[in-house]
Amino acid sequence: MPHVIIKMYPGRTEEQKNKLAEAIAQSVVDIANTKEEHISIDIQEIAPEEWAETVYKNEILGRLDKLQKKPGYNPFE
């Protein structure tokens, strides 16, 4: 039962977010060998001025050793 959370800056249309969710869901079906009805996807928009403290510091920086894909940036450098 994969649940995918996507956090990103605001500014995408509902159509873009729907296409993104559909593409991710299809990839999860194909790669993780699960059914589409078992997948849920949440897209959360985070303001740019809040990103470093609310997302990067709390969810990325302290978990770098656990991330499957590490970012190529650090807003604190």
All heavy atoms as a GROMACS GRO file, in nm:
protein
  624
    1MET      N    1   0.084  -0.118   0.000
    1MET     CA    2   0.000   0.000   0.000
    1MET      C    3   0.088   0.124   0.000
    1MET      O    4   0.098   0.193   0.100
    1MET     CB    5  -0.090   0.003   0.123
    1MET     CG    6  -0.183  -0.112   0.137
    1MET     SD    7  -0.303  -0.105   0.008
    1MET     CE    8  -0.411  -0.234   0.059
    2PRO      N    9   0.155   0.153  -0.109
    2PRO     CA   10   0.238   0.273  -0.112
    2PRO      C   11   0.157   0.401  -0.098
    2PRO      O   12   0.053   0.418  -0.162
    2PRO     CB   13   0.305   0.267  -0.249
    2PRO     CG   14   0.296   0.126  -0.292
    2PRO     CD   15   0.169   0.074  -0.231
    3HIS      N   16   0.207   0.490  -0.015
    3HIS     CA   17   0.154   0.627  -0.004
    3HIS      C   18   0.270   0.720  -0.035
    3HIS      O   19   0.372   0.717   0.034
    3HIS     CB   20   0.099   0.654   0.136
    3HIS     CG   21   0.054   0.796   0.153
    3HIS    ND1   22  -0.050   0.849   0.081
    3HIS    CD2   23   0.099   0.894   0.233
    3HIS    CE1   24  -0.067   0.976   0.118
    3HIS    NE2   25   0.023   1.006   0.209
    4VAL      N   26   0.257   0.798  -0.139
    4VAL     CA   27   0.364   0.886  -0.185
    4VAL      C   28   0.328   1.030  -0.150
    4VAL      O   29   0.217   1.075  -0.180
    4VAL     CB   30   0.382   0.873  -0.338
    4VAL    CG1   31   0.492   0.966  -0.388
    4VAL    CG2   32   0.410   0.728  -0.377
    5ILE      N   33   0.422   1.100  -0.088
    5ILE     CA   34   0.403   1.241  -0.055
    5ILE      C   35   0.503   1.321  -0.138
    5ILE      O   36   0.623   1.295  -0.133
    5ILE     CB   37   0.425   1.268   0.095
    5ILE    CG1   38   0.326   1.187   0.179
    5ILE    CG2   39   0.413   1.417   0.125
    5ILE    CD1   40   0.354   1.190   0.327
    6ILE      N   41   0.451   1.417  -0.211
    6ILE     CA   42   0.535   1.505  -0.293
    6ILE      C   43   0.522   1.645  -0.235
    6ILE      O   44   0.412   1.697  -0.222
    6ILE     CB   45   0.488   1.505  -0.439
    6ILE    CG1   46   0.489   1.363  -0.494
    6ILE    CG2   47   0.572   1.601  -0.523
    6ILE    CD1   48   0.407   1.346  -0.617
    7LYS      N   49   0.634   1.703  -0.201
    7LYS     CA   50   0.636   1.840  -0.151
    7LYS      C   51   0.710   1.924  -0.253
    7LYS      O   52   0.821   1.889  -0.294
    7LYS     CB   53   0.705   1.847  -0.014
    7LYS     CG   54   0.626   1.770   0.089
    7LYS     CD   55   0.683   1.782   0.226
    7LYS     CE   56   0.596   1.698   0.320
    7LYS     NZ   57   0.622   1.723   0.458
    8MET      N   58   0.647   2.034  -0.295
    8MET     CA   59   0.710   2.118  -0.395
    8MET      C   60   0.654   2.260  -0.385
    8MET      O   61   0.554   2.284  -0.318
    8MET     CB   62   0.687   2.063  -0.536
    8MET     CG   63   0.544   2.052  -0.578
    8MET     SD   64   0.539   1.969  -0.737
    8MET     CE   65   0.367   1.987  -0.776
    9TYR      N   66   0.726   2.351  -0.449
    9TYR     CA   67   0.681   2.490  -0.453
    9TYR      C   68   0.545   2.498  -0.521
    9TYR      O   69   0.515   2.420  -0.611
    9TYR     CB   70   0.777   2.577  -0.532
    9TYR     CG   71   0.911   2.605  -0.468
    9TYR    CD1   72   1.008   2.673  -0.540
    9TYR    CD2   73   0.941   2.567  -0.338
    9TYR    CE1   74   1.132   2.702  -0.484
    9TYR    CE2   75   1.065   2.597  -0.283
    9TYR     CZ   76   1.160   2.663  -0.356
    9TYR     OH   77   1.281   2.693  -0.302
   10PRO      N   78   0.464   2.596  -0.483
   10PRO     CA   79   0.338   2.620  -0.553
   10PRO      C   80   0.364   2.669  -0.696
   10PRO      O   81   0.474   2.711  -0.728
   10PRO     CB   82   0.272   2.732  -0.471
   10PRO     CG   83   0.344   2.737  -0.342
   10PRO     CD   84   0.481   2.684  -0.368
   11GLY      N   85   0.260   2.664  -0.776
   11GLY     CA   86   0.271   2.721  -0.909
   11GLY      C   87   0.233   2.627  -1.022
   11GLY      O   88   0.222   2.670  -1.136
   12ARG      N   89   0.213   2.501  -0.992
   12ARG     CA   90   0.171   2.408  -1.096
   12ARG      C   91   0.019   2.408  -1.106
   12ARG      O   92  -0.051   2.427  -1.007
   12ARG     CB   93   0.217   2.264  -1.066
   12ARG     CG   94   0.361   2.234  -1.104
   12ARG     CD   95   0.454   2.304  -1.018
   12ARG     NE   96   0.594   2.264  -1.041
   12ARG     CZ   97   0.687   2.284  -0.953
   12ARG    NH1   98   0.659   2.339  -0.837
   12ARG    NH2   99   0.810   2.251  -0.980
   13THR      N  100  -0.031   2.384  -1.225
   13THR     CA  101  -0.176   2.376  -1.243
   13THR      C  102  -0.227   2.243  -1.190
   13THR      O  103  -0.149   2.148  -1.169
   13THR     CB  104  -0.213   2.388  -1.392
   13THR    OG1  105  -0.161   2.273  -1.461
   13THR    CG2  106  -0.158   2.516  -1.453
   14GLU      N  107  -0.357   2.234  -1.172
   14GLU     CA  108  -0.417   2.107  -1.130
   14GLU      C  109  -0.390   2.000  -1.235
   14GLU      O  110  -0.366   1.884  -1.202
   14GLU     CB  111  -0.568   2.122  -1.107
   14GLU     CG  112  -0.601   2.194  -0.978
   14GLU     CD  113  -0.544   2.125  -0.854
   14GLU    OE1  114  -0.565   2.003  -0.838
   14GLU    OE2  115  -0.480   2.193  -0.774
   15GLU      N  116  -0.392   2.039  -1.362
   15GLU     CA  117  -0.363   1.943  -1.469
   15GLU      C  118  -0.220   1.889  -1.456
   15GLU      O  119  -0.197   1.768  -1.470
   15GLU     CB  120  -0.382   2.009  -1.606
   15GLU     CG  121  -0.355   1.914  -1.720
   15GLU     CD  122  -0.370   1.978  -1.858
   15GLU    OE1  123  -0.405   2.098  -1.866
   15GLU    OE2  124  -0.345   1.907  -1.956
   16GLN      N  125  -0.124   1.976  -1.429
   16GLN     CA  126   0.014   1.932  -1.412
   16GLN      C  127   0.027   1.839  -1.292
   16GLN      O  128   0.096   1.736  -1.299
   16GLN     CB  129   0.107   2.052  -1.394
   16GLN     CG  130   0.128   2.132  -1.520
   16GLN     CD  131   0.206   2.259  -1.494
   16GLN    OE1  132   0.174   2.335  -1.401
   16GLN    NE2  133   0.308   2.284  -1.574
   17LYS      N  134  -0.038   1.874  -1.182
   17LYS     CA  135  -0.031   1.789  -1.062
   17LYS      C  136  -0.098   1.654  -1.088
   17LYS      O  137  -0.047   1.550  -1.044
   17LYS     CB  138  -0.093   1.860  -0.942
   17LYS     CG  139  -0.009   1.980  -0.896
   17LYS     CD  140  -0.061   2.041  -0.768
   17LYS     CE  141  -0.172   2.138  -0.797
   17LYS     NZ  142  -0.214   2.215  -0.679
   18ASN      N  143  -0.208   1.654  -1.161
   18ASN     CA  144  -0.275   1.528  -1.194
   18ASN      C  145  -0.188   1.441  -1.283
   18ASN      O  146  -0.178   1.320  -1.262
   18ASN     CB  147  -0.410   1.554  -1.260
   18ASN     CG  148  -0.514   1.607  -1.164
   18ASN    OD1  149  -0.504   1.586  -1.043
   18ASN    ND2  150  -0.612   1.678  -1.216
   19LYS      N  151  -0.123   1.502  -1.382
   19LYS     CA  152  -0.033   1.426  -1.470
   19LYS      C  153   0.084   1.369  -1.392
   19LYS      O  154   0.127   1.255  -1.415
   19LYS     CB  155   0.018   1.515  -1.583
   19LYS     CG  156  -0.081   1.541  -1.691
   19LYS     CD  157  -0.022   1.638  -1.793
   19LYS     CE  158  -0.055   1.595  -1.931
   19LYS     NZ  159  -0.001   1.687  -2.033
   20LEU      N  160   0.139   1.449  -1.301
   20LEU     CA  161   0.250   1.402  -1.217
   20LEU      C  162   0.206   1.283  -1.133
   20LEU      O  163   0.274   1.180  -1.127
   20LEU     CB  164   0.300   1.516  -1.129
   20LEU     CG  165   0.413   1.484  -1.031
   20LEU    CD1  166   0.537   1.434  -1.104
   20LEU    CD2  167   0.445   1.606  -0.946
   21ALA      N  168   0.090   1.296  -1.068
   21ALA     CA  169   0.039   1.186  -0.985
   21ALA      C  170   0.014   1.061  -1.068
   21ALA      O  171   0.047   0.950  -1.025
   21ALA     CB  172  -0.088   1.231  -0.914
   22GLU      N  173  -0.041   1.077  -1.187
   22GLU     CA  174  -0.066   0.961  -1.274
   22GLU      C  175   0.065   0.893  -1.314
   22GLU      O  176   0.075   0.771  -1.313
   22GLU     CB  177  -0.142   1.005  -1.399
   22GLU     CG  178  -0.287   1.042  -1.372
   22GLU     CD  179  -0.355   1.104  -1.493
   22GLU    OE1  180  -0.304   1.088  -1.607
   22GLU    OE2  181  -0.460   1.168  -1.474
   23ALA      N  182   0.165   0.974  -1.350
   23ALA     CA  183   0.294   0.917  -1.392
   23ALA      C  184   0.362   0.845  -1.276
   23ALA      O  185   0.419   0.736  -1.294
   23ALA     CB  186   0.384   1.027  -1.447
   24ILE      N  187   0.358   0.903  -1.159
   24ILE     CA  188   0.418   0.839  -1.042
   24ILE      C  189   0.343   0.711  -1.008
   24ILE      O  190   0.405   0.607  -0.980
   24ILE     CB  191   0.424   0.936  -0.923
   24ILE    CG1  192   0.525   1.046  -0.953
   24ILE    CG2  193   0.457   0.863  -0.793
   24ILE    CD1  194   0.523   1.161  -0.856
   25ALA      N  195   0.211   0.716  -1.010
   25ALA     CA  196   0.132   0.596  -0.980
   25ALA      C  197   0.166   0.484  -1.078
   25ALA      O  198   0.184   0.369  -1.038
   25ALA     CB  199  -0.017   0.629  -0.984
   26GLN      N  200   0.176   0.516  -1.206
   26GLN     CA  201   0.209   0.413  -1.304
   26GLN      C  202   0.348   0.356  -1.280
   26GLN      O  203   0.369   0.236  -1.292
   26GLN     CB  204   0.198   0.469  -1.447
   26GLN     CG  205   0.211   0.362  -1.553
   26GLN     CD  206   0.106   0.254  -1.540
   26GLN    OE1  207  -0.014   0.282  -1.538
   26GLN    NE2  208   0.148   0.129  -1.529
   27SER      N  209   0.443   0.441  -1.244
   27SER     CA  210   0.578   0.392  -1.214
   27SER      C  211   0.577   0.300  -1.093
   27SER      O  212   0.646   0.198  -1.092
   27SER     CB  213   0.673   0.510  -1.190
   27SER     OG  214   0.695   0.581  -1.310
   28VAL      N  215   0.501   0.336  -0.992
   28VAL     CA  216   0.492   0.251  -0.872
   28VAL      C  217   0.431   0.116  -0.909
   28VAL      O  218   0.479   0.011  -0.865
   28VAL     CB  219   0.413   0.321  -0.759
   28VAL    CG1  220   0.389   0.226  -0.643
   28VAL    CG2  221   0.488   0.445  -0.712
   29VAL      N  222   0.327   0.117  -0.990
   29VAL     CA  223   0.266  -0.009  -1.035
   29VAL      C  224   0.369  -0.094  -1.108
   29VAL      O  225   0.386  -0.213  -1.078
   29VAL     CB  226   0.144   0.018  -1.126
   29VAL    CG1  227   0.100  -0.108  -1.198
   29VAL    CG2  228   0.028   0.077  -1.046
   30ASP      N  229   0.438  -0.034  -1.204
   30ASP     CA  230   0.534  -0.108  -1.286
   30ASP      C  231   0.655  -0.158  -1.209
   30ASP      O  232   0.700  -0.270  -1.229
   30ASP     CB  233   0.584  -0.019  -1.402
   30ASP     CG  234   0.473   0.017  -1.500
   30ASP    OD1  235   0.366  -0.048  -1.498
   30ASP    OD2  236   0.493   0.113  -1.577
   31ILE      N  237   0.708  -0.076  -1.121
   31ILE     CA  238   0.834  -0.110  -1.055
   31ILE      C  239   0.813  -0.184  -0.923
   31ILE      O  240   0.886  -0.279  -0.893
   31ILE     CB  241   0.918   0.018  -1.032
   31ILE    CG1  242   0.954   0.079  -1.168
   31ILE    CG2  243   1.043  -0.011  -0.950
   31ILE    CD1  244   1.009   0.220  -1.162
   32ALA      N  245   0.715  -0.143  -0.845
   32ALA     CA  246   0.694  -0.204  -0.714
   32ALA      C  247   0.597  -0.322  -0.719
   32ALA      O  248   0.568  -0.382  -0.616
   32ALA     CB  249   0.644  -0.100  -0.614
   33ASN      N  250   0.547  -0.351  -0.839
   33ASN     CA  251   0.459  -0.466  -0.858
   33ASN      C  252   0.339  -0.462  -0.763
   33ASN      O  253   0.317  -0.553  -0.684
   33ASN     CB  254   0.537  -0.597  -0.842
   33ASN     CG  255   0.459  -0.715  -0.893
   33ASN    OD1  256   0.378  -0.702  -0.983
   33ASN    ND2  257   0.484  -0.831  -0.836
   34THR      N  258   0.266  -0.353  -0.771
   34THR     CA  259   0.148  -0.336  -0.689
   34THR      C  260   0.032  -0.294  -0.778
   34THR      O  261   0.050  -0.272  -0.898
   34THR     CB  262   0.173  -0.233  -0.576
   34THR    OG1  263   0.064  -0.237  -0.485
   34THR    CG2  264   0.192  -0.094  -0.630
   35LYS      N  265  -0.084  -0.284  -0.723
   35LYS     CA  266  -0.202  -0.244  -0.799
   35LYS      C  267  -0.226  -0.094  -0.782
   35LYS      O  268  -0.203  -0.039  -0.675
   35LYS     CB  269  -0.324  -0.322  -0.751
   35LYS     CG  270  -0.314  -0.470  -0.776
   35LYS     CD  271  -0.438  -0.540  -0.726
   35LYS     CE  272  -0.424  -0.690  -0.750
   35LYS     NZ  273  -0.537  -0.764  -0.696
   36GLU      N  274  -0.278  -0.032  -0.889
   36GLU     CA  275  -0.301   0.112  -0.884
   36GLU      C  276  -0.397   0.150  -0.773
   36GLU      O  277  -0.380   0.254  -0.708
   36GLU     CB  278  -0.354   0.162  -1.018
   36GLU     CG  279  -0.364   0.313  -1.022
   36GLU     CD  280  -0.400   0.368  -1.158
   36GLU    OE1  281  -0.405   0.292  -1.256
   36GLU    OE2  282  -0.423   0.489  -1.165
   37GLU      N  283  -0.495   0.068  -0.746
   37GLU     CA  284  -0.592   0.101  -0.641
   37GLU      C  285  -0.532   0.096  -0.500
   37GLU      O  286  -0.593   0.140  -0.404
   37GLU     CB  287  -0.717   0.012  -0.649
   37GLU     CG  288  -0.690  -0.135  -0.635
   37GLU     CD  289  -0.676  -0.209  -0.768
   37GLU    OE1  290  -0.643  -0.145  -0.870
   37GLU    OE2  291  -0.696  -0.331  -0.768
   38HIS      N  292  -0.411   0.047  -0.488
   38HIS     CA  293  -0.343   0.042  -0.358
   38HIS      C  294  -0.258   0.166  -0.333
   38HIS      O  295  -0.201   0.181  -0.225
   38HIS     CB  296  -0.254  -0.081  -0.348
   38HIS     CG  297  -0.332  -0.209  -0.348
   38HIS    ND1  298  -0.271  -0.331  -0.361
   38HIS    CD2  299  -0.465  -0.234  -0.337
   38HIS    CE1  300  -0.363  -0.426  -0.357
   38HIS    NE2  301  -0.482  -0.369  -0.344
   39ILE      N  302  -0.247   0.253  -0.433
   39ILE     CA  303  -0.157   0.369  -0.425
   39ILE      C  304  -0.235   0.495  -0.392
   39ILE      O  305  -0.342   0.519  -0.447
   39ILE     CB  306  -0.084   0.389  -0.560
   39ILE    CG1  307  -0.004   0.264  -0.595
   39ILE    CG2  308   0.006   0.512  -0.555
   39ILE    CD1  309   0.041   0.260  -0.739
   40SER      N  310  -0.180   0.574  -0.302
   40SER     CA  311  -0.233   0.709  -0.276
   40SER      C  312  -0.118   0.808  -0.290
   40SER      O  313  -0.003   0.776  -0.261
   40SER     CB  314  -0.297   0.718  -0.138
   40SER     OG  315  -0.206   0.679  -0.038
   41ILE      N  316  -0.152   0.926  -0.339
   41ILE     CA  317  -0.051   1.029  -0.364
   41ILE      C  318  -0.102   1.162  -0.310
   41ILE      O  319  -0.214   1.202  -0.339
   41ILE     CB  320  -0.018   1.041  -0.514
   41ILE    CG1  321   0.039   0.908  -0.564
   41ILE    CG2  322   0.078   1.156  -0.539
   41ILE    CD1  323   0.064   0.903  -0.713
   42ASP      N  324  -0.018   1.228  -0.233
   42ASP     CA  325  -0.050   1.358  -0.174
   42ASP      C  326   0.052   1.459  -0.224
   42ASP      O  327   0.173   1.441  -0.205
   42ASP     CB  328  -0.044   1.347  -0.021
   42ASP     CG  329  -0.074   1.477   0.050
   42ASP    OD1  330  -0.130   1.569  -0.012
   42ASP    OD2  331  -0.043   1.485   0.170
   43ILE      N  332   0.006   1.565  -0.289
   43ILE     CA  333   0.094   1.673  -0.332
   43ILE      C  334   0.074   1.791  -0.238
   43ILE      O  335  -0.036   1.845  -0.229
   43ILE     CB  336   0.068   1.713  -0.479
   43ILE    CG1  337   0.098   1.594  -0.570
   43ILE    CG2  338   0.152   1.835  -0.516
   43ILE    CD1  339   0.070   1.619  -0.718
   44GLN      N  340   0.180   1.827  -0.170
   44GLN     CA  341   0.175   1.937  -0.072
   44GLN      C  342   0.259   2.053  -0.125
   44GLN      O  343   0.376   2.034  -0.156
   44GLN     CB  344   0.229   1.890   0.063
   44GLN     CG  345   0.152   1.774   0.121
   44GLN     CD  346   0.214   1.721   0.248
   44GLN    OE1  347   0.311   1.773   0.300
   44GLN    NE2  348   0.156   1.614   0.300
   45GLU      N  349   0.198   2.169  -0.133
   45GLU     CA  350   0.269   2.287  -0.180
   45GLU      C  351   0.329   2.362  -0.061
   45GLU      O  352   0.260   2.394   0.035
   45GLU     CB  353   0.175   2.377  -0.260
   45GLU     CG  354   0.128   2.310  -0.387
   45GLU     CD  355   0.040   2.398  -0.472
   45GLU    OE1  356  -0.030   2.484  -0.418
   45GLU    OE2  357   0.043   2.379  -0.595
   46ILE      N  358   0.459   2.388  -0.070
   46ILE     CA  359   0.533   2.456   0.036
   46ILE      C  360   0.591   2.584  -0.023
   46ILE      O  361   0.660   2.581  -0.125
   46ILE     CB  362   0.649   2.367   0.089
   46ILE    CG1  363   0.602   2.226   0.125
   46ILE    CG2  364   0.721   2.435   0.205
   46ILE    CD1  365   0.503   2.217   0.237
   47ALA      N  366   0.566   2.696   0.042
   47ALA     CA  367   0.617   2.824  -0.005
   47ALA      C  368   0.769   2.823  -0.006
   47ALA      O  369   0.832   2.765   0.085
   47ALA     CB  370   0.565   2.936   0.084
   48PRO      N  371   0.831   2.885  -0.106
   48PRO     CA  372   0.978   2.886  -0.114
   48PRO      C  373   1.046   2.936   0.013
   48PRO      O  374   1.149   2.881   0.054
   48PRO     CB  375   1.007   2.980  -0.232
   48PRO     CG  376   0.885   2.973  -0.316
   48PRO     CD  377   0.770   2.954  -0.220
   49GLU      N  378   0.989   3.037   0.076
   49GLU     CA  379   1.052   3.092   0.196
   49GLU      C  380   1.040   2.999   0.317
   49GLU      O  381   1.108   3.018   0.418
   49GLU     CB  382   0.994   3.231   0.230
   49GLU     CG  383   0.847   3.234   0.258
   49GLU     CD  384   0.759   3.249   0.133
   49GLU    OE1  385   0.808   3.241   0.019
   49GLU    OE2  386   0.638   3.268   0.153
   50GLU      N  387   0.957   2.897   0.308
   50GLU     CA  388   0.942   2.800   0.417
   50GLU      C  389   1.017   2.669   0.391
   50GLU      O  390   1.031   2.586   0.480
   50GLU     CB  391   0.793   2.768   0.436
   50GLU     CG  392   0.711   2.888   0.480
   50GLU     CD  393   0.563   2.857   0.484
   50GLU    OE1  394   0.524   2.739   0.470
   50GLU    OE2  395   0.485   2.952   0.500
   51TRP      N  396   1.065   2.650   0.268
   51TRP     CA  397   1.123   2.523   0.226
   51TRP      C  398   1.243   2.480   0.311
   51TRP      O  399   1.249   2.367   0.359
   51TRP     CB  400   1.163   2.528   0.079
   51TRP     CG  401   1.209   2.396   0.028
   51TRP    CD1  402   1.338   2.349   0.025
   51TRP    CD2  403   1.127   2.293  -0.022
   51TRP    NE1  404   1.340   2.222  -0.027
   51TRP    CE2  405   1.210   2.186  -0.057
   51TRP    CE3  406   0.989   2.280  -0.042
   51TRP    CZ2  407   1.162   2.067  -0.110
   51TRP    CZ3  408   0.941   2.161  -0.096
   51TRP    CH2  409   1.027   2.057  -0.129
   52ALA      N  410   1.338   2.568   0.329
   52ALA     CA  411   1.463   2.531   0.399
   52ALA      C  412   1.436   2.480   0.540
   52ALA      O  413   1.489   2.377   0.581
   52ALA     CB  414   1.559   2.649   0.402
   53GLU      N  415   1.352   2.550   0.613
   53GLU     CA  416   1.326   2.511   0.752
   53GLU      C  417   1.227   2.395   0.765
   53GLU      O  418   1.248   2.304   0.844
   53GLU     CB  419   1.274   2.631   0.832
   53GLU     CG  420   1.382   2.732   0.865
   53GLU     CD  421   1.491   2.678   0.958
   53GLU    OE1  422   1.460   2.602   1.051
   53GLU    OE2  423   1.608   2.713   0.936
   54THR      N  424   1.119   2.399   0.688
   54THR     CA  425   1.015   2.299   0.709
   54THR      C  426   1.040   2.168   0.637
   54THR      O  427   1.002   2.062   0.688
   54THR     CB  428   0.875   2.351   0.668
   54THR    OG1  429   0.877   2.383   0.530
   54THR    CG2  430   0.836   2.473   0.748
   55VAL      N  431   1.104   2.173   0.521
   55VAL     CA  432   1.126   2.050   0.445
   55VAL      C  433   1.272   2.008   0.451
   55VAL      O  434   1.304   1.898   0.496
   55VAL     CB  435   1.079   2.065   0.298
   55VAL    CG1  436   1.108   1.938   0.219
   55VAL    CG2  437   0.929   2.096   0.293
   56TYR      N  438   1.362   2.094   0.404
   56TYR     CA  439   1.502   2.053   0.393
   56TYR      C  440   1.560   2.015   0.529
   56TYR      O  441   1.617   1.907   0.545
   56TYR     CB  442   1.587   2.161   0.328
   56TYR     CG  443   1.721   2.108   0.284
   56TYR    CD1  444   1.737   2.054   0.158
   56TYR    CD2  445   1.830   2.108   0.370
   56TYR    CE1  446   1.859   2.002   0.118
   56TYR    CE2  447   1.952   2.056   0.332
   56TYR     CZ  448   1.965   2.003   0.205
   56TYR     OH  449   2.086   1.950   0.167
   57LYS      N  450   1.546   2.101   0.626
   57LYS     CA  451   1.606   2.077   0.759
   57LYS      C  452   1.543   1.955   0.827
   57LYS      O  453   1.613   1.870   0.880
   57LYS     CB  454   1.589   2.201   0.846
   57LYS     CG  455   1.655   2.191   0.980
   57LYS     CD  456   1.639   2.322   1.056
   57LYS     CE  457   1.705   2.316   1.192
   57LYS     NZ  458   1.685   2.443   1.264
   58ASN      N  459   1.411   1.947   0.824
   58ASN     CA  460   1.342   1.842   0.899
   58ASN      C  461   1.331   1.709   0.828
   58ASN      O  462   1.327   1.604   0.892
   58ASN     CB  463   1.201   1.890   0.936
   58ASN     CG  464   1.204   2.006   1.032
   58ASN    OD1  465   1.291   2.015   1.117
   58ASN    ND2  466   1.109   2.096   1.017
   59GLU      N  467   1.323   1.711   0.695
   59GLU     CA  468   1.295   1.586   0.625
   59GLU      C  469   1.406   1.539   0.532
   59GLU      O  470   1.404   1.424   0.488
   59GLU     CB  471   1.165   1.602   0.544
   59GLU     CG  472   1.048   1.631   0.635
   59GLU     CD  473   0.918   1.641   0.558
   59GLU    OE1  474   0.903   1.569   0.458
   59GLU    OE2  475   0.833   1.721   0.598
   60ILE      N  476   1.501   1.625   0.501
   60ILE     CA  477   1.608   1.587   0.411
   60ILE      C  478   1.742   1.580   0.484
   60ILE      O  479   1.807   1.475   0.487
   60ILE     CB  480   1.616   1.684   0.291
   60ILE    CG1  481   1.487   1.676   0.209
   60ILE    CG2  482   1.738   1.655   0.205
   60ILE    CD1  483   1.474   1.780   0.101
   61LEU      N  484   1.782   1.690   0.545
   61LEU     CA  485   1.915   1.699   0.607
   61LEU      C  486   1.939   1.590   0.711
   61LEU      O  487   2.043   1.525   0.710
   61LEU     CB  488   1.933   1.837   0.668
   61LEU     CG  489   2.074   1.875   0.713
   61LEU    CD1  490   2.170   1.866   0.595
   61LEU    CD2  491   2.076   2.013   0.771
   62GLY      N  492   1.842   1.565   0.794
   62GLY     CA  493   1.859   1.465   0.899
   62GLY      C  494   1.839   1.322   0.853
   62GLY      O  495   1.855   1.229   0.931
   63ARG      N  496   1.806   1.304   0.726
   63ARG     CA  497   1.779   1.170   0.674
   63ARG      C  498   1.861   1.138   0.549
   63ARG      O  499   1.826   1.046   0.473
   63ARG     CB  500   1.630   1.156   0.641
   63ARG     CG  501   1.539   1.167   0.761
   63ARG     CD  502   1.392   1.148   0.723
   63ARG     NE  503   1.366   1.040   0.631
   63ARG     CZ  504   1.352   0.912   0.664
   63ARG    NH1  505   1.363   0.874   0.789
   63ARG    NH2  506   1.329   0.820   0.572
   64LEU      N  507   1.966   1.211   0.525
   64LEU     CA  508   2.044   1.191   0.404
   64LEU      C  509   2.088   1.046   0.386
   64LEU      O  510   2.090   0.996   0.273
   64LEU     CB  511   2.166   1.284   0.401
   64LEU     CG  512   2.136   1.431   0.369
   64LEU    CD1  513   2.261   1.516   0.387
   64LEU    CD2  514   2.079   1.446   0.228
   65ASP      N  515   2.120   0.980   0.494
   65ASP     CA  516   2.166   0.841   0.484
   65ASP      C  517   2.053   0.744   0.448
   65ASP      O  518   2.078   0.632   0.408
   65ASP     CB  519   2.232   0.797   0.615
   65ASP     CG  520   2.139   0.805   0.734
   65ASP    OD1  521   2.051   0.894   0.738
   65ASP    OD2  522   2.153   0.722   0.826
   66LYS      N  523   1.928   0.789   0.457
   66LYS     CA  524   1.814   0.703   0.427
   66LYS      C  525   1.746   0.736   0.295
   66LYS      O  526   1.661   0.660   0.249
   66LYS     CB  527   1.713   0.713   0.540
   66LYS     CG  528   1.764   0.657   0.671
   66LYS     CD  529   1.658   0.667   0.779
   66LYS     CE  530   1.692   0.592   0.902
   66LYS     NZ  531   1.791   0.637   0.986
   67LEU      N  532   1.781   0.848   0.233
   67LEU     CA  533   1.716   0.890   0.109
   67LEU      C  534   1.759   0.801  -0.007
   67LEU      O  535   1.877   0.772  -0.023
   67LEU     CB  536   1.750   1.035   0.076
   67LEU     CG  537   1.703   1.142   0.175
   67LEU    CD1  538   1.745   1.279   0.126
   67LEU    CD2  539   1.553   1.136   0.194
   68GLN      N  540   1.664   0.762  -0.089
   68GLN     CA  541   1.695   0.686  -0.210
   68GLN      C  542   1.753   0.777  -0.318
   68GLN      O  543   1.831   0.733  -0.402
   68GLN     CB  544   1.568   0.619  -0.263
   68GLN     CG  545   1.511   0.514  -0.171
   68GLN     CD  546   1.610   0.400  -0.146
   68GLN    OE1  547   1.678   0.354  -0.237
   68GLN    NE2  548   1.619   0.356  -0.022
   69LYS      N  549   1.714   0.904  -0.316
   69LYS     CA  550   1.765   1.003  -0.410
   69LYS      C  551   1.798   1.128  -0.329
   69LYS      O  552   1.713   1.187  -0.267
   69LYS     CB  553   1.657   1.034  -0.515
   69LYS     CG  554   1.680   1.157  -0.598
   69LYS     CD  555   1.780   1.132  -0.708
   69LYS     CE  556   1.792   1.249  -0.805
   69LYS     NZ  557   1.870   1.362  -0.756
   70LYS      N  558   1.926   1.162  -0.326
   70LYS     CA  559   1.972   1.278  -0.249
   70LYS      C  560   1.966   1.404  -0.335
   70LYS      O  561   1.992   1.397  -0.455
   70LYS     CB  562   2.113   1.253  -0.198
   70LYS     CG  563   2.121   1.139  -0.098
   70LYS     CD  564   2.263   1.102  -0.066
   70LYS     CE  565   2.274   0.990   0.033
   70LYS     NZ  566   2.190   0.876   0.015
   71PRO      N  567   1.936   1.519  -0.274
   71PRO     CA  568   1.933   1.642  -0.352
   71PRO      C  569   2.074   1.691  -0.385
   71PRO      O  570   2.170   1.658  -0.315
   71PRO     CB  571   1.864   1.741  -0.258
   71PRO     CG  572   1.897   1.692  -0.122
   71PRO     CD  573   1.902   1.541  -0.133
   72GLY      N  574   2.084   1.770  -0.489
   72GLY     CA  575   2.213   1.825  -0.529
   72GLY      C  576   2.229   1.969  -0.484
   72GLY      O  577   2.302   2.045  -0.546
   73TYR      N  578   2.158   2.007  -0.380
   73TYR     CA  579   2.165   2.143  -0.329
   73TYR      C  580   2.157   2.140  -0.176
   73TYR      O  581   2.118   2.042  -0.117
   73TYR     CB  582   2.048   2.227  -0.382
   73TYR     CG  583   1.916   2.189  -0.319
   73TYR    CD1  584   1.864   2.262  -0.213
   73TYR    CD2  585   1.844   2.079  -0.362
   73TYR    CE1  586   1.743   2.227  -0.151
   73TYR    CE2  587   1.724   2.042  -0.304
   73TYR     CZ  588   1.675   2.116  -0.199
   73TYR     OH  589   1.557   2.082  -0.138
   74ASN      N  590   2.199   2.250  -0.115
   74ASN     CA  591   2.185   2.268   0.028
   74ASN      C  592   2.158   2.417   0.052
   74ASN      O  593   2.248   2.499   0.033
   74ASN     CB  594   2.311   2.224   0.103
   74ASN     CG  595   2.296   2.236   0.253
   74ASN    OD1  596   2.215   2.311   0.305
   74ASN    ND2  597   2.377   2.160   0.325
   75PRO      N  598   2.035   2.452   0.090
   75PRO     CA  599   2.004   2.593   0.108
   75PRO      C  600   2.077   2.659   0.225
   75PRO      O  601   2.073   2.780   0.240
   75PRO     CB  602   1.852   2.592   0.132
   75PRO     CG  603   1.824   2.458   0.187
   75PRO     CD  604   1.923   2.366   0.123
   76PHE      N  605   2.144   2.580   0.307
   76PHE     CA  606   2.217   2.636   0.421
   76PHE      C  607   2.363   2.661   0.390
   76PHE      O  608   2.438   2.704   0.478
   76PHE     CB  609   2.201   2.543   0.543
   76PHE     CG  610   2.058   2.530   0.588
   76PHE    CD1  611   1.991   2.409   0.572
   76PHE    CD2  612   1.991   2.636   0.644
   76PHE    CE1  613   1.858   2.397   0.612
   76PHE    CE2  614   1.859   2.625   0.685
   76PHE     CZ  615   1.793   2.504   0.668
   77GLU      N  616   2.408   2.633   0.270
   77GLU     CA  617   2.548   2.657   0.233
   77GLU      C  618   2.562   2.787   0.160
   77GLU      O  619   2.479   2.832   0.090
   77GLU     CB  620   2.601   2.543   0.147
   77GLU     CG  621   2.614   2.415   0.225
   77GLU     CD  622   2.672   2.302   0.141
   77GLU    OE1  623   2.674   2.310   0.017
   77GLU    OE2  624   2.715   2.204   0.202
   0.00000   0.00000   0.00000
